[in-house]
Amino acid sequence: MNTDVLVIGAGIAGLSFAIKVAKARPDVEVMVLTKSSNDVCNTAHAQGGIAVVLDRVRDSFEQHIEDTIKAGKGLNDKKVVEMVISQAPERLSELIEWGTSFDANDEGEFELGLEGGHSQRRIVHHRDLTGLELARKLLKKAFSFPNIRFYDHFFVTDLLIAEGEPAACTGIKVLDKETRQLINISSRITFLASGGSGMVFQNTTNPSVATGDGVAMALRAGVQVSNMNFIQFHPTALYEENKHPLFLISEAVRGFGAYIVNHNGNRFLFKSDTRGELATRDIVSEAIVKELKKSGEPAVYLDCRHLNFEYFQNEFPTIVAYCLSIGIDLKTDLIPVVPASHYQCGGIDVDPEAKTSLKNLYASGECAHTGLHGANRLASNSLLEALVYSHEASGAVLLELDKVPVPEIEPQPEILHHDQEADDEIIASLRKRLNEIMTYDLIHASGKREMREGLEMLHELKDILDHYPPFNTGTVAFYELRNMVETALAVLEHAHEFSEMTKKNLPGVHYS
C-alpha cells in the first residue's frame, strides 16, 4: 500500500489537517488510519471546550497569554503561546464554517464558560459534549472529500525510515487486526496525530486507545521527545472502585459554581490557593492528594447541591445522566472524585510548523510537544493547540509535498501466528502491574529512591516484553503494552532528570 499523505489518528488534529490538505490538493491522496474505529479518540471525550478571546472589552490576547504561562509555571515557549492564542478566533470561524455548533443565547452571542486558571470567561462550548460535536462534524466534513480514505482497525507498530543525510520517514508498518498481517504503507508525508498516554497510569480519564503509541514509535525511531514528565492530572475524575478509565467531571462544573469538599463536607482548597475551586488543575490535584493522605479516604467530593439543578442539567446533560446511571442524584448526593491522568503536555518535539526532528514526519495534538503548555496545561487550550498546529502543518506540507519523492515500497513482513488467549492473560497481568507502578505520587511527589525503584520495575517489564518467549506474537494487546512501558520509562526518566535539574536551578530543560 502507498499514499501521498498518511495521517495516523482521527481526532481534531488528524482530521483538521487531512481536510485542509485534501481541499487544497484534490489530486493528492490522503489516507487516515485509526487503530479502533474512526469515531474513537480523545477529542470525542473533551467535555469543556475551546479557549478563544472573543470579548475584547473585558478580555484580551494578553490576558489569555498571561493565564497560559502562569498555569504552565513559566516553562512555556512564549512565542508559541502568542502564535496559538492569536490564531484562535480564525480557527474557531473555520470550525463554524465546517458545521460545528457552539452554545449561544437568543441574540446569537456565544455563551462563554469559565474554567480553572482563566481570568475571564472565554470557553466556547457545546454543552458538555464539545469534543463529541467536533469529532462528528469533522468526520462528516472529511468524508465529503473523495481523496480522503479511511482505514479502521489498523494498528501502527513502527515508522519506516530511509537512512541518509538526513534520514527520512517513508511510511509506517501496521498490523491489520483482521488478517493478523503486518503491512508496510509507504507515504511521502507522515502525520502523527495519535493522541496521549493516559492508559499508562493507575487512574485516567483517557479512552482505552490512549496508550502512548506515537511517542513510543518516535522514541524507537530516534525522534526527539521532550518533557514527558509534564503529565497533567485532572482533579475531578469520578471515583469508582476497580474502574479504568474513570469518567471525567468537567472543569466547567467548578466554573459553574460547584464546591470541592472533604469527607466531613468542608471546603479545603483555599488553604492552597486564594482562587479555591478555580485554581489550576495542578494546584487543585495536589491539594486533593494531600487531603486524601491526611484523611485516609478514597475520594473527596464535588458538591453541586446548592446550584440551580435545571440550569445545571441543561449545561451538563452527559454528566447528570452518567451520575444517575450509577445511583448519584446531584440534587441530593455528592460526587466522589479523585485526580486522574488527563493530558500529556510533553511529547514529540515539533517546530511551529509541526515538523519533527525526522524529515517528512509531522506531529500535532496530544502526542506532540509544542511548548504551549509548559509544565501544566491551561484548561481548554488543547483543542485550540491541535487546530493551530495542524493548520500550520498543512501549509508547510502543501509547499513541500511535490518536492518529496515517492518512496520505494518496502518488502512486506510475514503473517503473524499466535495463541491470542494465552497472550491476553499474561499481558493483562503485566498491564495491571504497570498501572500499579504509574501513580500520581510517583510522578509528582516521590523522591530519588522511589523514582529509581520505579525505573527498575519498568525495566523489568520491558525485559519481559523483549525476551519472554510467548511474546512478539503480534497481538494488538502486546504492541499496546510495549508502547505503554516505553512511554512510562520516558515519563519517569524525564521526571528524574527534571528533579535533578530543578535542584540546580535549571528548570525547563528539554530531553531527547
Number of C-alpha atoms within 10 A of each C-alpha: 11 20 19 21 24 28 26 26 28 33 30 29 32 27 24 24 28 29 24 17 23 21 16 12 13 13 11 18 20 26 21 23 25 24 23 18 15 19 17 19 27 28 26 20 20 24 25 28 29 26 29 26 24 18 13 8 6 11 16 18 18 13 15 25 21 18 18 27 23 21 26 23 15 17 18 22 16 18 12 18 22 17 16 21 23 19 18 21 14 11 17 19 11 13 17 13 10 16 15 18 16 22 16 14 8 6 6 8 10 17 16 21 22 23 28 24 21 25 15 19 19 24 24 25 26 23 21 23 21 24 23 21 22 26 25 17 17 24 18 13 15 25 14 12 15 13 20 23 16 16 15 17 17 23 23 26 22 20 21 19 15 14 10 7 7 9 13 19 22 29 30 22 20 22 25 19 17 8 9 19 17 21 22 23 21 25 29 24 27 26 29 28 28 32 33 29 31 28 27 29 26 20 27 28 28 29 21 16 20 23 27 28 28 29 33 29 21 23 19 12 15 12 18 19 25 25 28 25 25 24 26 24 28 26 28 30 26 26 21 16 8 8 12 17 21 23 22 24 25 21 24 25 25 22 17 16 17 18 24 26 23 20 17 9 14 12 18 18 24 14 10 14 15 10 14 19 26 24 21 26 25 22 20 26 22 20 19 26 20 11 19 17 10 9 14 10 11 15 24 29 25 25 24 23 15 12 15 11 14 8 11 17 15 12 20 20 14 16 22 19 15 14 17 12 10 9 10 16 17 22 14 10 15 20 21 21 25 25 29 28 26 23 24 28 28 30 35 30 27 23 18 16 20 29 23 24 20 18 18 22 23 29 34 34 32 31 29 32 26 29 24 29 30 26 26 28 28 26 26 24 22 24 23 24 29 27 26 28 28 28 23 18 24 24 16 15 24 16 10 13 16 12 10 14 12 16 18 11 14 17 8 13 13 10 13 14 12 14 12 15 8 11 18 15 10 13 18 14 10 17 22 13 15 23 19 13 20 22 18 21 14 17 20 17 12 16 13 13 9 14 19 15 13 21 20 13 16 21 16 13 19 19 11 15 20 12 10 10 9 14 19 17 16 21 20 21 15 21 21 24 24 25 25 27 25 23 24 28 23 24 23 21 20 24 23 19 15 21 19 14 14 12 9 9 9 11 15 18 13 15 15 13
